[in-house]
Amino acid sequence: MSETEQLTQDEVLQRKTFLIEMYKQLFANINRHILVVWQGVAVLAGAVALFALVERAFLSLDLACSFFVLLLGWFVAHVLDASTWFNRNLAIMTNVERDFLRDEDLSLIHYYFGKPRPNNRMISHFSIQVAFALALAVLVLGTHFAYRVVPGFALPLSKFDWTRALPYVVLSVTCLYLLAFWRKTERNYSELLKNSPGRTVDITSVVYNSGHGQGKKWWQLI
């Protein structure tokens, strides 16, 4: 006999009440992390401020691009963190739903509670923001390369200006940090799924595809 079956009627009611309240809090937490989209506005505002300083000669283009790359890295790190919290909370909510819903509810209500999203894959909402950051990086660094790096090709090595390479050094360090951070979130999410798989559900009648993030990694936007 399972531990749940040994509970008294009052204890079962208290447990269900607790799980419902927990479900509400998890959903509210998901909503808060969805609002990370507004940080994209902060990135744009930061870009305008930085390049306004360049136009007024208060800041060099090399430093402005370097600061902007750091700003983009900060933004992408927050998106990765928000995406992980989203998937984490969704996995826990799935376990709560399994405690209330029956196997036949996979077809009667929805099939998402059958198994959690794999691979810590981003939903489209977060993927769009990462694509936005990448597009800005290509645009800004492409402009810097054209105006600051290409003209230096005609100069002798003795006159090479090392500050021109600063944005690309910052980009390399930022990418290494984001890669390490992403791998950490992957490990944490996999650990959650391994240690808290939830109630076993018969999903033989369900066909999971890209609609539930199956079979793809987070960088596959389509």
C-alpha positions in Angstrom: 0.0 0.0 0.0 1.4 3.4 -1.0 2.0 6.3 1.4 -0.8 8.3 -0.3 -3.4 5.5 0.3 -2.5 5.4 4.0 -3.4 9.0 4.5 -6.6 9.9 6.3 -9.4 11.8 4.4 -8.4 15.0 6.1 -4.8 14.6 5.3 -5.6 13.9 1.7 -7.7 17.1 1.5 -4.9 19.1 3.1 -2.5 17.7 0.6 -4.6 18.6 -2.3 -5.2 22.1 -1.0 -1.5 22.5 -0.5 -0.8 21.3 -4.0 -3.4 23.6 -5.6 -1.9 26.6 -3.8 1.6 25.5 -4.8 0.4 25.2 -8.4 -0.9 28.8 -8.3 2.4 30.1 -6.9 4.4 28.3 -9.5 2.2 29.7 -12.3 2.6 33.2 -10.8 6.4 32.7 -10.8 6.3 31.7 -14.4 4.5 34.9 -15.3 7.2 36.9 -13.5 9.9 35.3 -15.6 8.0 35.8 -18.8 8.2 39.5 -18.2 12.0 39.4 -18.8 10.9 40.6 -22.3 11.0 44.2 -20.9 14.8 43.9 -20.4 15.1 44.0 -24.2 13.8 47.6 -24.0 16.6 48.3 -21.5 19.1 46.9 -23.9 17.9 49.2 -26.7 17.9 52.2 -24.3 21.5 51.3 -23.3 22.5 51.2 -27.0 21.0 54.6 -27.6 22.8 56.0 -24.6 26.2 54.5 -25.5 26.2 55.6 -29.1 25.0 59.0 -28.2 28.1 59.3 -26.1 30.2 58.2 -29.1 28.6 60.9 -31.2 29.5 63.5 -28.7 33.0 62.1 -28.5 32.7 61.3 -24.8 33.3 57.6 -25.5 35.2 55.8 -28.2 33.4 53.4 -30.6 35.6 50.6 -29.4 34.6 51.0 -25.7 30.9 51.7 -26.6 30.8 48.4 -28.6 32.5 46.5 -25.8 30.0 47.8 -23.2 27.1 47.0 -25.6 28.4 43.4 -25.9 28.5 43.1 -22.1 24.9 44.5 -22.1 23.8 41.9 -24.6 25.5 39.2 -22.6 23.7 40.3 -19.4 20.4 40.2 -21.4 21.0 36.7 -22.8 22.0 35.4 -19.4 18.8 36.6 -17.9 16.8 35.0 -20.7 18.6 31.7 -20.1 17.9 31.9 -16.4 14.3 32.8 -17.0 13.8 30.0 -19.5 15.3 27.5 -17.0 13.0 28.7 -14.2 10.1 28.5 -16.6 10.9 24.9 -17.5 11.6 24.0 -13.9 8.3 25.3 -12.6 6.5 23.7 -15.6 8.0 20.4 -14.7 6.8 20.7 -11.1 3.4 21.8 -12.2 3.3 18.8 -14.5 3.9 16.5 -11.5 1.1 18.3 -9.6 -1.3 17.8 -12.5 -0.4 14.1 -12.6 -1.6 13.9 -9.0 -5.0 15.2 -10.0 -5.6 14.1 -13.6 -6.1 10.6 -14.9 -4.4 8.9 -17.8 -7.5 9.4 -20.0 -7.3 13.1 -19.4 -4.3 13.1 -21.8 -6.9 13.1 -24.6 -9.9 14.7 -22.7 -8.0 17.8 -21.4 -4.4 18.1 -22.6 -1.4 15.8 -23.2 1.3 18.1 -21.8 1.2 16.5 -18.4 2.2 13.2 -19.8 5.9 14.0 -19.6 7.9 17.2 -19.1 9.7 19.3 -21.7 13.1 17.6 -22.5 16.5 19.2 -22.9 15.5 22.4 -21.0 14.4 23.7 -24.4 13.3 27.3 -24.7 9.8 28.2 -25.6 9.4 30.5 -28.6 8.9 33.6 -26.4 12.5 33.3 -25.1 14.0 32.1 -28.4 12.8 35.3 -30.0 14.6 37.4 -27.4 17.9 35.4 -27.9 17.5 35.9 -31.7 16.9 39.6 -31.1 20.1 39.8 -29.1 22.1 38.0 -31.7 20.8 40.2 -34.5 21.8 43.3 -32.5 25.3 41.8 -31.9 25.8 41.1 -35.6 24.6 44.6 -36.5 26.8 46.5 -34.0 29.9 44.3 -34.4 29.5 44.3 -38.2 29.4 48.1 -38.1 32.5 48.2 -35.8 34.3 45.8 -38.0 33.6 47.8 -41.2 34.5 51.2 -39.6 37.3 50.3 -37.2 38.9 46.9 -38.2 38.8 46.9 -42.0 40.7 50.3 -42.4 43.4 48.9 -40.2 44.2 46.2 -42.7 46.0 48.7 -44.9 48.3 49.9 -42.0 51.6 48.3 -41.1 51.6 46.0 -38.0 53.6 48.6 -36.0 50.6 51.0 -36.2 48.0 48.4 -35.1 45.6 49.8 -32.5 44.9 47.1 -30.0 41.8 48.9 -28.7 40.1 47.9 -32.0 40.2 44.3 -30.9 38.6 45.0 -27.5 34.9 44.3 -28.5 35.9 40.9 -29.9 37.9 40.0 -26.7 34.8 41.0 -24.6 32.6 39.0 -27.0 34.8 35.9 -26.6 34.8 36.1 -22.8 31.0 36.7 -22.8 30.3 33.7 -25.0 32.5 31.5 -22.8 30.6 32.6 -19.7 27.2 32.1 -21.4 28.2 28.6 -22.6 29.3 27.6 -19.0 26.1 29.1 -17.6 23.9 27.3 -20.2 25.6 24.0 -19.4 24.9 24.5 -15.7 21.2 25.1 -16.3 21.1 22.0 -18.5 22.6 19.9 -15.6 20.2 21.4 -13.0 17.1 20.7 -15.1 18.2 17.2 -15.9 18.8 16.6 -12.2 15.2 17.7 -11.4 13.7 15.4 -14.0 15.9 12.5 -12.8 15.1 12.9 -9.1 11.4 14.0 -9.4 9.9 12.1 -12.3 6.4 12.3 -10.9 3.6 9.7 -11.1 4.0 7.3 -14.1 1.5 8.1 -16.8 0.6 5.8 -19.7 1.5 7.9 -22.8 1.4 5.1 -25.4 -1.6 6.8 -27.1 0.1 10.2 -27.3 2.4 11.4 -30.1 4.8 14.1 -28.9 6.4 16.4 -31.4 7.8 19.9 -31.6 4.6 21.3 -30.0 5.9 20.1 -26.6 9.6 20.8 -27.3 10.4 17.1 -28.0 13.3 16.2 -30.1 14.9 19.6 -30.4 17.4 21.8 -28.6 16.7 25.3 -27.4 18.7 26.9 -30.2 16.4 25.4 -32.9 14.0 28.3 -33.3 11.6 26.5 -35.7 
